[in-house]
Amino acid sequence: MAFLNQNVGDSILKSNSILINNIFSLVCLLLNPDPLMLNRKPLRILTILTLIVGFLVAATPASAQSFIDSTCYKYFEITARLKKGDTLSRSEWKTFLSDKAITDYMADQGVGDQYFESYRKNMQIVYMPKNEAVLQKRLDDPNTYWLTYMINQYKINEDGMKEYLRDIDSDAKSYFDKSYQYAYSALPQKAHKRLPELKVAIIPIHNDAHAQEGLIIYTLLCAYKNDMNRLGALGGHELHHMLRPQPTFKIEPDEESA
């Protein structure tokens, strides 16, 4: 954690100091209660409860960022049914696409209902056993059937993607530490700070990443492939968008019309 900036380090040390003091005070109070307080039981209980609350607050990590990846598991439920021969209804697909991270990301891609319908149909071609012959023919021409090819990448990498999600979910802190390290390597010292309120979503559709105010969105395929090469590099790239100083320009009155 040597790459954490001084403010973050001071915050962690301060939290640990408060935690130790609260634990010590609570133990002393329980083992050696003030005689004056023994006859004032409600006050003693209130004091103990206050110390417990302080203990819980101090025990909260300085940075508790995690991934919002529930849509990935919903996607795997859909693909499991498709592999058994079930179809994907328009209503179910529409509900799936209504997730905020998905809608924000796809809006940035500039696509609409026609694209989503094509995506749904290609999902059925890729995953349903009865369409295997059609799938193989399309995979021979990825330039023409790019959407089929991309969705098939989700299919053939599904087991690896599940393991990848388990790994980063189980140790999100290490992932974000690496991501911040990569971001800091291309930023001035004054921009070396954490964004604890920033949300990071992983969605199982398309192949890119997107950063907007308060939210970074990875597609699962993009995150999986990039992190196979260098874990945290994609996160560092997107964090760089959020942390880099933004230039300001003074517009002169005679230039406003331009």
C-alpha positions in Angstrom: 0.0 0.0 0.0 3.0 2.3 -0.4 1.4 4.1 -3.3 -1.5 5.4 -1.2 -1.4 9.1 -0.7 -0.6 10.7 2.7 -4.2 11.8 3.3 -5.5 8.2 2.9 -2.7 6.9 5.2 -3.4 9.5 7.9 -7.1 8.6 7.7 -6.4 4.9 8.2 -4.1 5.6 11.2 -6.7 7.9 12.8 -9.4 5.3 12.4 -7.2 2.7 13.9 -6.4 5.0 16.9 -10.1 5.6 17.5 -10.8 1.9 17.3 -8.1 1.0 19.9 -9.3 3.8 22.3 -12.9 2.7 22.0 -12.1 -0.9 22.7 -9.9 0.0 25.7 -12.7 2.3 27.1 -15.3 -0.4 26.7 -13.3 -3.1 28.4 -12.4 -0.8 31.3 -16.1 0.1 31.8 -17.2 -3.5 31.7 -14.5 -4.7 34.1 -14.4 -1.7 36.5 -17.7 0.1 36.4 -17.9 3.5 38.0 -19.6 3.0 41.5 -21.5 6.2 40.9 -23.0 4.7 37.7 -24.1 1.4 39.2 -27.1 3.1 40.7 -27.8 4.8 37.4 -28.2 1.8 35.2 -29.9 3.5 32.2 -27.0 6.0 31.9 -24.4 3.2 32.1 -26.2 1.2 29.4 -26.4 4.3 27.2 -22.6 4.9 27.7 -21.9 1.3 26.7 -24.1 1.6 23.6 -22.4 4.8 22.6 -19.0 3.1 22.8 -20.2 0.2 20.8 -21.4 2.5 18.0 -18.1 4.3 18.1 -16.4 0.9 17.8 -18.5 0.0 14.7 -17.9 3.3 13.0 -14.1 3.1 13.6 -14.0 -0.4 12.3 -15.5 0.7 9.0 -12.8 0.5 6.3 -11.5 3.8 5.0 -12.3 2.7 1.4 -15.0 0.1 0.9 -15.4 0.2 -2.9 -16.8 -2.9 -4.4 -18.2 -4.1 -7.7 -21.9 -3.9 -8.8 -22.1 -7.1 -10.9 -25.5 -8.6 -10.2 -26.5 -8.3 -13.9 -23.6 -10.7 -14.8 -25.2 -13.4 -12.6 -28.7 -12.7 -14.1 -27.1 -13.1 -17.5 -25.7 -16.5 -16.6 -29.2 -17.5 -15.5 -30.5 -16.5 -19.0 -27.7 -18.3 -20.8 -28.2 -21.5 -18.7 -31.9 -21.6 -19.9 -30.9 -20.9 -23.5 -28.4 -23.8 -23.4 -31.3 -26.0 -22.5 -33.3 -24.9 -25.5 -35.4 -22.2 -24.0 -36.0 -19.0 -25.9 -35.3 -15.4 -24.6 -38.6 -13.4 -24.6 -38.7 -9.8 -25.5 -40.2 -8.9 -22.2 -37.5 -10.7 -20.2 -34.8 -9.1 -22.3 -36.3 -5.7 -21.9 -36.4 -6.1 -18.1 -32.7 -7.2 -18.1 -31.7 -4.2 -20.2 -33.5 -1.8 -17.8 -30.6 -1.9 -15.3 -29.2 1.6 -14.8 -25.6 0.7 -15.6 -26.7 -1.0 -18.8 -28.9 1.8 -20.0 -26.2 4.4 -19.3 -23.6 2.5 -21.1 -25.7 1.6 -24.1 -26.9 5.2 -24.3 -23.3 6.3 -24.6 -22.8 3.8 -27.4 -25.7 5.5 -29.3 -27.7 2.3 -30.0 -31.5 1.8 -29.8 -34.3 -0.8 -30.0 -33.2 -2.2 -33.3 -29.8 -3.1 -31.9 -31.2 -4.6 -28.8 -33.6 -6.8 -30.8 -30.7 -8.0 -33.0 -28.7 -8.7 -29.8 -31.5 -10.8 -28.4 -31.8 -12.9 -31.6 -28.1 -13.4 -31.7 -28.1 -14.6 -28.1 -30.5 -17.3 -29.2 -28.3 -18.3 -32.2 -25.2 -18.4 -30.0 -26.6 -20.3 -27.0 -29.4 -22.5 -28.2 -28.2 -26.0 -29.3 -30.6 -26.2 -32.3 -28.8 -23.2 -33.9 -25.3 -24.7 -33.7 -25.0 -25.1 -37.5 -26.0 -21.5 -38.1 -23.6 -20.4 -35.4 -20.6 -22.2 -36.9 -21.3 -20.8 -40.3 -21.4 -17.2 -38.9 -18.2 -17.7 -36.9 -16.4 -18.4 -40.2 -17.2 -14.8 -41.2 -16.7 -12.6 -38.1 -16.4 -9.4 -40.1 -20.0 -9.8 -41.3 -21.4 -11.3 -38.1 -19.4 -9.3 -35.6 -22.3 -9.3 -33.0 -22.5 -13.1 -33.2 -18.8 -13.4 -32.7 -18.7 -11.1 -29.7 -21.6 -12.9 -27.9 -19.8 -16.2 -28.6 -16.8 -14.8 -26.8 -19.0 -14.5 -23.7 -20.1 -18.1 -24.3 -16.7 -19.7 -24.7 -15.2 -17.7 -21.8 -18.2 -18.1 -19.4 -16.4 -20.4 -16.9 -13.4 -18.2 -16.8 -15.6 -15.1 -16.4 -17.4 -16.7 -13.4 -14.0 -17.4 -11.7 -12.8 -13.9 -12.5 -15.9 -12.4 -10.9 -15.5 -14.6 -7.8 -11.8 -13.5 -7.5 -12.3 -9.8 -7.7 -15.5 -9.9 -5.6 -13.6 -11.8 -2.8 -10.7 -9.2 -2.8 -12.0 -6.0 -4.3 -9.6 -4.0 -2.2 -6.5 -5.5 -3.9 -8.1 -4.8 -7.3 -8.8 -1.2 -6.5 -5.4 -0.7 -4.9 -3.8 -1.9 -8.2 -6.1 0.3 -10.3 -5.3 3.4 -8.3 -1.6 2.6 -8.6 -1.9 2.5 -12.4 -3.9 5.7 -12.5 -1.4 7.5 -10.2 1.5 6.6 -12.5 0.1 8.9 -15.1 -1.2 11.7 -12.8 0.5 14.6 -11.0 0.9 14.2 -7.3 -1.9 16.6 -6.4 -4.3 14.2 -8.2 -3.3 11.2 -6.1 -6.5 10.7 -4.2 -9.2 8.2 -3.6 -12.8 8.3 -4.8 -14.6 6.2 -2.1 -18.1 7.2 -3.3 -17.3 6.1 -6.9 -19.4 3.1 -8.0 -18.0 0.5 -10.4 -20.4 -1.7 -12.4 -19.7 -4.7 -14.6 -22.3 -5.5 -17.2 -22.4 -8.6 -19.4 -23.2 -7.0 -22.7 -21.1 -5.5 -25.5 -17.3 -4.9 -25.3 -16.0 -1.6 -24.0 -15.8 0.6 -20.9 -17.3 3.9 -20.0 -16.7 6.5 -17.2 -19.3 9.1 -16.1 -19.8 11.2 -13.0 -19.9 8.9 -10.0 -19.9 5.7 -12.0 -17.4 3.6 -14.0 -18.9 0.8 -16.2 -17.0 -2.1 -17.5 -18.4 -4.7 -19.9 -17.6 -8.1 -18.6 -15.8 -9.2 -21.8 -13.6 -6.0 -21.8 -12.7 -6.3 -18.1 -12.0 -10.1 -18.3 -9.7 -9.8 -21.4 -7.9 -6.7 -20.1 -7.4 -8.1 -16.6 -6.1 -11.3 -18.0 -3.2 -9.3 -19.5 -2.6 -7.0 -16.5 -5.0 -7.0 -13.5 -6.2 -3.5 -12.7 -4.8 -1.7 -15.8 -8.3 -1.1 -17.2 -9.5 0.2 -13.8 -6.5 2.5 -13.8 -7.3 3.8 -17.2 -10.9 4.6 -16.2 -9.9 6.1 -12.9 -7.5 8.3 -14.8 -10.5 9.8 -16.5 -12.1 10.6 -13.1 -9.0 11.9 -11.4 -7.1 13.9 -14.0 -7.2 17.7 -13.6 -9.7 19.2 -16.0 -8.6 22.3 -17.9 -10.6 25.5 -17.5 -10.9 28.1 -20.3 -11.8 31.8 -19.9 -14.1 32.9 -22.8 -13.8 36.5 -23.7 -17.0 38.4 -24.4 -16.2 38.8 -28.1 -15.7 35.0 -28.4 -19.0 33.8 -26.9 -20.7 33.7 -30.3 -18.1 31.2 -31.5 
